[in-house]
Amino acid sequence: MPSPSSEETERGFVVPIGGAEDKIADQTILKRFVSLSGGSDGHILIIPTASSLEDTGDRYVSVFTELGVGSTDVLRITDREHAQDSDRVARLNTATGIFMTGGNQLRLSTILGGTPLATAIRRLNAKGVHIAGTSAGAAFMSEHMIAFGAEGSTPHAGQVTLAPGLGLTNSVIIDQHFQQRDRLGRLLAALAFNPFMVGIGLDEDTAAFIGPEELIRVVGNGGITVVDVSELSYSSMATVRENDPVELIGIRLHVLAHGARYNLNDRQAEPGGNR
């Protein structure tokens, strides 16, 4: 669950990115995150736990440095002992922004889940530190995480497996590489289990900047598919057989592009218009 914020401090942004964000040309998403995190006065801490590649964190150090952030560092957490180490946890306190890389979201949930480091990230976000994650890092941000699932546009029973996430938000459930990997079906299946949440399907090079007022701002070159099941009138998930299609009636679906907004409180969308 998200840590409670105080009346004196505004909660930081939560920024899930659909993966494959532009690191060379426009760099729109990463530039926005650097600016949000304080620009030349900011300090971004990179957590590459999801990746099995040793140079993942260092590559983001180079990108953020070129974009003008004041300072950046890599927090290497490769096992649960690291995530419980007080010195490593204390290093989070210097950050104005925290960035979780892509890889495998189950590495994040099994290494960070339930640790002092995960608790510290939630508390820092409540105190105003901005948290971004790309690909696996994005999937891990919500309370309920899509661990894995089959492709396809039609939801099927048994299509998706859920696991506990970091819990920065309990308003949404996130899927990434959405259009590129045909993941509508598994997001719908996840929402059939959890119809109180909003589904956010992030295309590559596209981000949802979720502000403290629960307003999503769309940034990037792809689209965000927003699935609202608050008016769901029928679901067959409880009775359907394994691998059979799941019937869902009463769904609202929006496709939003750069500049668009979506309010998680009243479930209303605003178009972004032309870039």
Contacts in CASP RR format, 6 or more apart in sequence:
PFRMAT RR
TARGET T0000
AUTHOR 0000-0000-0000
METHOD contacts of the structure
MODEL  1
MPSPSSEETERGFVVPIGGAEDKIADQTILKRFVSLSGGSDGHILIIPTA
SSLEDTGDRYVSVFTELGVGSTDVLRITDREHAQDSDRVARLNTATGIFM
TGGNQLRLSTILGGTPLATAIRRLNAKGVHIAGTSAGAAFMSEHMIAFGA
EGSTPHAGQVTLAPGLGLTNSVIIDQHFQQRDRLGRLLAALAFNPFMVGI
GLDEDTAAFIGPEELIRVVGNGGITVVDVSELSYSSMATVRENDPVELIG
IRLHVLAHGARYNLNDRQAEPGGNR
1 143 0 8 1.000
1 167 0 8 1.000
1 170 0 8 1.000
2 11 0 8 1.000
2 122 0 8 1.000
2 125 0 8 1.000
2 126 0 8 1.000
2 143 0 8 1.000
2 167 0 8 1.000
2 168 0 8 1.000
2 169 0 8 1.000
2 170 0 8 1.000
3 119 0 8 1.000
3 122 0 8 1.000
3 123 0 8 1.000
3 125 0 8 1.000
3 126 0 8 1.000
4 126 0 8 1.000
5 11 0 8 1.000
5 126 0 8 1.000
5 127 0 8 1.000
5 128 0 8 1.000
5 212 0 8 1.000
6 126 0 8 1.000
6 127 0 8 1.000
9 126 0 8 1.000
9 127 0 8 1.000
9 128 0 8 1.000
10 128 0 8 1.000
10 212 0 8 1.000
11 125 0 8 1.000
11 126 0 8 1.000
11 128 0 8 1.000
11 211 0 8 1.000
11 212 0 8 1.000
12 125 0 8 1.000
12 126 0 8 1.000
12 127 0 8 1.000
12 128 0 8 1.000
12 129 0 8 1.000
12 130 0 8 1.000
12 131 0 8 1.000
12 211 0 8 1.000
12 212 0 8 1.000
13 36 0 8 1.000
13 130 0 8 1.000
13 131 0 8 1.000
13 132 0 8 1.000
13 209 0 8 1.000
13 210 0 8 1.000
13 211 0 8 1.000
13 212 0 8 1.000
14 125 0 8 1.000
14 130 0 8 1.000
14 131 0 8 1.000
14 141 0 8 1.000
14 168 0 8 1.000
14 169 0 8 1.000
14 210 0 8 1.000
14 211 0 8 1.000
15 29 0 8 1.000
15 33 0 8 1.000
15 36 0 8 1.000
15 130 0 8 1.000
15 131 0 8 1.000
15 132 0 8 1.000
15 133 0 8 1.000
15 207 0 8 1.000
15 208 0 8 1.000
15 209 0 8 1.000
15 210 0 8 1.000
16 132 0 8 1.000
16 133 0 8 1.000
16 137 0 8 1.000
16 138 0 8 1.000
16 139 0 8 1.000
16 141 0 8 1.000
16 142 0 8 1.000
16 174 0 8 1.000
16 176 0 8 1.000
16 200 0 8 1.000
16 202 0 8 1.000
16 207 0 8 1.000
16 208 0 8 1.000
16 210 0 8 1.000
17 29 0 8 1.000
17 132 0 8 1.000
17 133 0 8 1.000
17 134 0 8 1.000
17 135 0 8 1.000
17 138 0 8 1.000
17 176 0 8 1.000
17 202 0 8 1.000
17 206 0 8 1.000
17 207 0 8 1.000
18 134 0 8 1.000
18 135 0 8 1.000
18 138 0 8 1.000
18 176 0 8 1.000
18 177 0 8 1.000
18 178 0 8 1.000
18 201 0 8 1.000
18 202 0 8 1.000
18 203 0 8 1.000
18 204 0 8 1.000
18 205 0 8 1.000
18 206 0 8 1.000
18 207 0 8 1.000
19 102 0 8 1.000
19 134 0 8 1.000
19 135 0 8 1.000
19 138 0 8 1.000
19 176 0 8 1.000
19 177 0 8 1.000
19 202 0 8 1.000
19 204 0 8 1.000
19 205 0 8 1.000
20 135 0 8 1.000
20 177 0 8 1.000
20 180 0 8 1.000
20 204 0 8 1.000
20 205 0 8 1.000
21 27 0 8 1.000
21 29 0 8 1.000
21 30 0 8 1.000
21 134 0 8 1.000
21 204 0 8 1.000
21 205 0 8 1.000
21 207 0 8 1.000
22 28 0 8 1.000
22 29 0 8 1.000
22 30 0 8 1.000
22 205 0 8 1.000
22 221 0 8 1.000
23 30 0 8 1.000
23 59 0 8 1.000
23 63 0 8 1.000
26 221 0 8 1.000
27 63 0 8 1.000
27 67 0 8 1.000
28 219 0 8 1.000
28 220 0 8 1.000
28 221 0 8 1.000
28 258 0 8 1.000
29 205 0 8 1.000
29 206 0 8 1.000
29 207 0 8 1.000
29 219 0 8 1.000
29 220 0 8 1.000
30 63 0 8 1.000
30 64 0 8 1.000
30 67 0 8 1.000
31 67 0 8 1.000
32 207 0 8 1.000
32 209 0 8 1.000
32 219 0 8 1.000
33 44 0 8 1.000
33 97 0 8 1.000
33 99 0 8 1.000
33 130 0 8 1.000
33 132 0 8 1.000
34 44 0 8 1.000
34 64 0 8 1.000
34 67 0 8 1.000
34 68 0 8 1.000
34 69 0 8 1.000
36 97 0 8 1.000
36 130 0 8 1.000
36 209 0 8 1.000
37 43 0 8 1.000
37 44 0 8 1.000
37 69 0 8 1.000
37 96 0 8 1.000
37 97 0 8 1.000
37 130 0 8 1.000
38 69 0 8 1.000
38 96 0 8 1.000
39 68 0 8 1.000
39 69 0 8 1.000
39 70 0 8 1.000
40 68 0 8 1.000
40 69 0 8 1.000
40 70 0 8 1.000
41 70 0 8 1.000
41 96 0 8 1.000
42 69 0 8 1.000
42 70 0 8 1.000
42 71 0 8 1.000
42 96 0 8 1.000
42 97 0 8 1.000
43 69 0 8 1.000
43 70 0 8 1.000
43 71 0 8 1.000
43 72 0 8 1.000
43 73 0 8 1.000
43 94 0 8 1.000
43 95 0 8 1.000
43 96 0 8 1.000
43 97 0 8 1.000
44 64 0 8 1.000
44 69 0 8 1.000
44 71 0 8 1.000
44 72 0 8 1.000
44 73 0 8 1.000
44 95 0 8 1.000
44 96 0 8 1.000
44 97 0 8 1.000
44 98 0 8 1.000
44 99 0 8 1.000
45 72 0 8 1.000
45 73 0 8 1.000
45 74 0 8 1.000
45 75 0 8 1.000
45 91 0 8 1.000
45 92 0 8 1.000
45 94 0 8 1.000
45 95 0 8 1.000
45 97 0 8 1.000
45 98 0 8 1.000
45 99 0 8 1.000
46 57 0 8 1.000
46 60 0 8 1.000
46 61 0 8 1.000
46 64 0 8 1.000
46 72 0 8 1.000
46 73 0 8 1.000
46 74 0 8 1.000
46 75 0 8 1.000
46 98 0 8 1.000
46 99 0 8 1.000
46 100 0 8 1.000
46 101 0 8 1.000
47 74 0 8 1.000
47 75 0 8 1.000
47 77 0 8 1.000
47 98 0 8 1.000
47 99 0 8 1.000
47 100 0 8 1.000
47 101 0 8 1.000
48 56 0 8 1.000
48 57 0 8 1.000
48 60 0 8 1.000
48 74 0 8 1.000
48 76 0 8 1.000
48 101 0 8 1.000
48 102 0 8 1.000
49 77 0 8 1.000
49 78 0 8 1.000
49 100 0 8 1.000
49 101 0 8 1.000
49 107 0 8 1.000
49 108 0 8 1.000
49 111 0 8 1.000
49 112 0 8 1.000
50 100 0 8 1.000
50 101 0 8 1.000
50 102 0 8 1.000
50 103 0 8 1.000
50 104 0 8 1.000
50 105 0 8 1.000
50 107 0 8 1.000
50 108 0 8 1.000
50 135 0 8 1.000
50 136 0 8 1.000
50 137 0 8 1.000
50 140 0 8 1.000
51 57 0 8 1.000
51 101 0 8 1.000
51 102 0 8 1.000
51 103 0 8 1.000
51 104 0 8 1.000
51 107 0 8 1.000
52 103 0 8 1.000
52 104 0 8 1.000
52 107 0 8 1.000
56 101 0 8 1.000
56 102 0 8 1.000
57 74 0 8 1.000
57 101 0 8 1.000
58 74 0 8 1.000
60 72 0 8 1.000
60 74 0 8 1.000
60 99 0 8 1.000
60 101 0 8 1.000
61 72 0 8 1.000
61 73 0 8 1.000
61 74 0 8 1.000
64 72 0 8 1.000
64 99 0 8 1.000
65 72 0 8 1.000
73 91 0 8 1.000
75 88 0 8 1.000
75 91 0 8 1.000
75 92 0 8 1.000
76 82 0 8 1.000
77 83 0 8 1.000
77 88 0 8 1.000
77 111 0 8 1.000
77 112 0 8 1.000
77 117 0 8 1.000
78 111 0 8 1.000
79 111 0 8 1.000
80 110 0 8 1.000
80 111 0 8 1.000
80 115 0 8 1.000
82 88 0 8 1.000
82 111 0 8 1.000
82 117 0 8 1.000
83 89 0 8 1.000
83 111 0 8 1.000
83 112 0 8 1.000
83 113 0 8 1.000
83 115 0 8 1.000
83 116 0 8 1.000
83 117 0 8 1.000
83 118 0 8 1.000
84 115 0 8 1.000
84 116 0 8 1.000
84 117 0 8 1.000
86 116 0 8 1.000
88 117 0 8 1.000
89 116 0 8 1.000
89 117 0 8 1.000
89 120 0 8 1.000
92 98 0 8 1.000
92 117 0 8 1.000
92 120 0 8 1.000
92 121 0 8 1.000
92 124 0 8 1.000
93 120 0 8 1.000
93 124 0 8 1.000
95 124 0 8 1.000
95 129 0 8 1.000
96 129 0 8 1.000
96 130 0 8 1.000
97 129 0 8 1.000
97 130 0 8 1.000
97 131 0 8 1.000
97 132 0 8 1.000
98 121 0 8 1.000
98 124 0 8 1.000
98 129 0 8 1.000
98 130 0 8 1.000
98 131 0 8 1.000
98 132 0 8 1.000
99 131 0 8 1.000
99 132 0 8 1.000
99 133 0 8 1.000
99 134 0 8 1.000
100 108 0 8 1.000
100 131 0 8 1.000
100 132 0 8 1.000
100 133 0 8 1.000
100 134 0 8 1.000
100 136 0 8 1.000
100 137 0 8 1.000
100 140 0 8 1.000
100 141 0 8 1.000
101 133 0 8 1.000
101 134 0 8 1.000
101 135 0 8 1.000
101 136 0 8 1.000
101 137 0 8 1.000
102 133 0 8 1.000
102 134 0 8 1.000
102 135 0 8 1.000
102 136 0 8 1.000
102 137 0 8 1.000
103 135 0 8 1.000
103 136 0 8 1.000
103 137 0 8 1.000
104 136 0 8 1.000
105 136 0 8 1.000
105 137 0 8 1.000
105 139 0 8 1.000
105 140 0 8 1.000
105 145 0 8 1.000
105 146 0 8 1.000
105 147 0 8 1.000
105 163 0 8 1.000
106 147 0 8 1.000
106 148 0 8 1.000
106 163 0 8 1.000
107 136 0 8 1.000
108 136 0 8 1.000
108 137 0 8 1.000
108 140 0 8 1.000
108 165 0 8 1.000
108 166 0 8 1.000
109 140 0 8 1.000
109 145 0 8 1.000
109 147 0 8 1.000
109 163 0 8 1.000
109 164 0 8 1.000
109 165 0 8 1.000
112 118 0 8 1.000
112 140 0 8 1.000
112 166 0 8 1.000
113 164 0 8 1.000
113 165 0 8 1.000
113 166 0 8 1.000
118 166 0 8 1.000
121 131 0 8 1.000
121 166 0 8 1.000
121 168 0 8 1.000
122 166 0 8 1.000
122 167 0 8 1.000
122 168 0 8 1.000
124 131 0 8 1.000
125 131 0 8 1.000
125 168 0 8 1.000
128 212 0 8 1.000
131 141 0 8 1.000
131 168 0 8 1.000
132 207 0 8 1.000
133 140 0 8 1.000
133 141 0 8 1.000
134 176 0 8 1.000
135 176 0 8 1.000
135 177 0 8 1.000
136 176 0 8 1.000
138 174 0 8 1.000
138 176 0 8 1.000
138 202 0 8 1.000
139 145 0 8 1.000
139 146 0 8 1.000
139 174 0 8 1.000
139 175 0 8 1.000
139 176 0 8 1.000
140 165 0 8 1.000
140 166 0 8 1.000
141 165 0 8 1.000
141 166 0 8 1.000
141 167 0 8 1.000
141 168 0 8 1.000
141 169 0 8 1.000
141 174 0 8 1.000
142 165 0 8 1.000
142 166 0 8 1.000
142 167 0 8 1.000
142 168 0 8 1.000
142 169 0 8 1.000
142 170 0 8 1.000
142 172 0 8 1.000
142 173 0 8 1.000
142 174 0 8 1.000
142 197 0 8 1.000
143 164 0 8 1.000
143 165 0 8 1.000
143 166 0 8 1.000
143 167 0 8 1.000
143 169 0 8 1.000
143 170 0 8 1.000
144 162 0 8 1.000
144 164 0 8 1.000
144 165 0 8 1.000
144 170 0 8 1.000
144 173 0 8 1.000
144 190 0 8 1.000
144 194 0 8 1.000
144 197 0 8 1.000
145 162 0 8 1.000
145 163 0 8 1.000
145 164 0 8 1.000
145 165 0 8 1.000
145 166 0 8 1.000
145 173 0 8 1.000
145 174 0 8 1.000
146 160 0 8 1.000
146 161 0 8 1.000
146 162 0 8 1.000
146 173 0 8 1.000
146 174 0 8 1.000
146 175 0 8 1.000
146 186 0 8 1.000
146 187 0 8 1.000
146 190 0 8 1.000
147 161 0 8 1.000
147 162 0 8 1.000
147 163 0 8 1.000
148 160 0 8 1.000
148 161 0 8 1.000
149 159 0 8 1.000
149 160 0 8 1.000
149 161 0 8 1.000
149 186 0 8 1.000
150 156 0 8 1.000
150 159 0 8 1.000
150 160 0 8 1.000
150 186 0 8 1.000
151 181 0 8 1.000
151 182 0 8 1.000
151 183 0 8 1.000
151 186 0 8 1.000
152 182 0 8 1.000
152 183 0 8 1.000
152 184 0 8 1.000
152 185 0 8 1.000
152 186 0 8 1.000
153 182 0 8 1.000
153 184 0 8 1.000
153 185 0 8 1.000
154 185 0 8 1.000
154 245 0 8 1.000
155 185 0 8 1.000
155 186 0 8 1.000
155 188 0 8 1.000
155 189 0 8 1.000
155 192 0 8 1.000
155 245 0 8 1.000
155 246 0 8 1.000
155 248 0 8 1.000
156 185 0 8 1.000
156 189 0 8 1.000
156 243 0 8 1.000
156 244 0 8 1.000
156 245 0 8 1.000
156 246 0 8 1.000
157 189 0 8 1.000
157 237 0 8 1.000
157 240 0 8 1.000
157 241 0 8 1.000
157 242 0 8 1.000
157 243 0 8 1.000
157 244 0 8 1.000
157 246 0 8 1.000
158 189 0 8 1.000
158 242 0 8 1.000
158 243 0 8 1.000
159 185 0 8 1.000
159 186 0 8 1.000
159 189 0 8 1.000
160 185 0 8 1.000
160 186 0 8 1.000
160 187 0 8 1.000
160 189 0 8 1.000
160 190 0 8 1.000
160 193 0 8 1.000
162 190 0 8 1.000
162 193 0 8 1.000
162 194 0 8 1.000
169 210 0 8 1.000
170 197 0 8 1.000
171 197 0 8 1.000
171 198 0 8 1.000
171 214 0 8 1.000
171 264 0 8 1.000
172 197 0 8 1.000
172 198 0 8 1.000
172 199 0 8 1.000
172 200 0 8 1.000
172 210 0 8 1.000
172 264 0 8 1.000
173 187 0 8 1.000
173 190 0 8 1.000
173 191 0 8 1.000
173 194 0 8 1.000
173 197 0 8 1.000
173 198 0 8 1.000
173 199 0 8 1.000
173 200 0 8 1.000
174 199 0 8 1.000
174 200 0 8 1.000
174 201 0 8 1.000
174 202 0 8 1.000
174 208 0 8 1.000
175 183 0 8 1.000
175 186 0 8 1.000
175 187 0 8 1.000
175 190 0 8 1.000
175 199 0 8 1.000
175 200 0 8 1.000
175 201 0 8 1.000
175 202 0 8 1.000
176 201 0 8 1.000
176 202 0 8 1.000
176 204 0 8 1.000
177 183 0 8 1.000
177 202 0 8 1.000
177 203 0 8 1.000
177 204 0 8 1.000
178 184 0 8 1.000
178 187 0 8 1.000
178 201 0 8 1.000
178 202 0 8 1.000
178 203 0 8 1.000
178 223 0 8 1.000
178 224 0 8 1.000
178 225 0 8 1.000
179 203 0 8 1.000
179 204 0 8 1.000
179 222 0 8 1.000
179 223 0 8 1.000
179 225 0 8 1.000
180 203 0 8 1.000
180 204 0 8 1.000
183 201 0 8 1.000
184 225 0 8 1.000
187 199 0 8 1.000
187 201 0 8 1.000
187 225 0 8 1.000
187 227 0 8 1.000
188 227 0 8 1.000
188 246 0 8 1.000
188 248 0 8 1.000
188 251 0 8 1.000
189 237 0 8 1.000
189 246 0 8 1.000
190 199 0 8 1.000
191 197 0 8 1.000
191 199 0 8 1.000
191 227 0 8 1.000
191 229 0 8 1.000
191 248 0 8 1.000
192 229 0 8 1.000
192 235 0 8 1.000
192 237 0 8 1.000
192 246 0 8 1.000
192 248 0 8 1.000
193 237 0 8 1.000
195 229 0 8 1.000
195 230 0 8 1.000
195 232 0 8 1.000
195 235 0 8 1.000
196 230 0 8 1.000
197 229 0 8 1.000
198 226 0 8 1.000
198 227 0 8 1.000
198 228 0 8 1.000
198 229 0 8 1.000
198 264 0 8 1.000
198 267 0 8 1.000
199 225 0 8 1.000
199 226 0 8 1.000
199 227 0 8 1.000
199 228 0 8 1.000
199 229 0 8 1.000
200 208 0 8 1.000
200 216 0 8 1.000
200 224 0 8 1.000
200 225 0 8 1.000
200 226 0 8 1.000
200 227 0 8 1.000
201 224 0 8 1.000
201 225 0 8 1.000
201 226 0 8 1.000
201 227 0 8 1.000
202 208 0 8 1.000
202 223 0 8 1.000
202 224 0 8 1.000
203 222 0 8 1.000
203 223 0 8 1.000
203 224 0 8 1.000
203 225 0 8 1.000
204 222 0 8 1.000
205 220 0 8 1.000
205 221 0 8 1.000
205 222 0 8 1.000
206 218 0 8 1.000
206 219 0 8 1.000
206 220 0 8 1.000
206 221 0 8 1.000
206 222 0 8 1.000
206 223 0 8 1.000
206 224 0 8 1.000
206 258 0 8 1.000
207 218 0 8 1.000
207 219 0 8 1.000
207 220 0 8 1.000
208 216 0 8 1.000
208 217 0 8 1.000
208 218 0 8 1.000
208 219 0 8 1.000
208 224 0 8 1.000
209 216 0 8 1.000
209 217 0 8 1.000
209 218 0 8 1.000
209 219 0 8 1.000
210 216 0 8 1.000
210 264 0 8 1.000
211 217 0 8 1.000
213 265 0 8 1.000
214 263 0 8 1.000
214 264 0 8 1.000
214 265 0 8 1.000
215 261 0 8 1.000
215 262 0 8 1.000
215 263 0 8 1.000
215 264 0 8 1.000
216 224 0 8 1.000
216 226 0 8 1.000
216 261 0 8 1.000
216 262 0 8 1.000
216 263 0 8 1.000
216 264 0 8 1.000
217 259 0 8 1.000
217 260 0 8 1.000
217 261 0 8 1.000
218 224 0 8 1.000
218 256 0 8 1.000
218 257 0 8 1.000
218 258 0 8 1.000
218 259 0 8 1.000
218 260 0 8 1.000
218 261 0 8 1.000
218 262 0 8 1.000
218 272 0 8 1.000
219 258 0 8 1.000
219 259 0 8 1.000
220 258 0 8 1.000
221 258 0 8 1.000
222 257 0 8 1.000
222 258 0 8 1.000
223 255 0 8 1.000
223 256 0 8 1.000
223 257 0 8 1.000
223 258 0 8 1.000
224 255 0 8 1.000
224 256 0 8 1.000
224 257 0 8 1.000
224 260 0 8 1.000
224 262 0 8 1.000
225 253 0 8 1.000
225 254 0 8 1.000
225 255 0 8 1.000
225 256 0 8 1.000
226 253 0 8 1.000
226 254 0 8 1.000
226 255 0 8 1.000
226 256 0 8 1.000
226 262 0 8 1.000
226 269 0 8 1.000
227 251 0 8 1.000
227 252 0 8 1.000
227 253 0 8 1.000
228 251 0 8 1.000
228 252 0 8 1.000
228 253 0 8 1.000
228 254 0 8 1.000
228 267 0 8 1.000
229 248 0 8 1.000
229 250 0 8 1.000
229 251 0 8 1.000
229 252 0 8 1.000
230 252 0 8 1.000
230 267 0 8 1.000
231 250 0 8 1.000
231 251 0 8 1.000
231 252 0 8 1.000
232 248 0 8 1.000
232 249 0 8 1.000
232 250 0 8 1.000
232 251 0 8 1.000
233 249 0 8 1.000
233 250 0 8 1.000
234 247 0 8 1.000
234 248 0 8 1.000
234 249 0 8 1.000
234 250 0 8 1.000
235 246 0 8 1.000
235 247 0 8 1.000
235 248 0 8 1.000
235 249 0 8 1.000
236 246 0 8 1.000
236 247 0 8 1.000
236 248 0 8 1.000
237 246 0 8 1.000
240 246 0 8 1.000
240 247 0 8 1.000
252 267 0 8 1.000
254 262 0 8 1.000
254 269 0 8 1.000
256 262 0 8 1.000
256 269 0 8 1.000
256 271 0 8 1.000
256 272 0 8 1.000
257 272 0 8 1.000
257 273 0 8 1.000
257 275 0 8 1.000
258 272 0 8 1.000
258 275 0 8 1.000
259 272 0 8 1.000
259 273 0 8 1.000
260 269 0 8 1.000
260 270 0 8 1.000
260 271 0 8 1.000
260 272 0 8 1.000
260 273 0 8 1.000
261 269 0 8 1.000
261 270 0 8 1.000
261 272 0 8 1.000
262 268 0 8 1.000
262 269 0 8 1.000
262 270 0 8 1.000
263 269 0 8 1.000
END
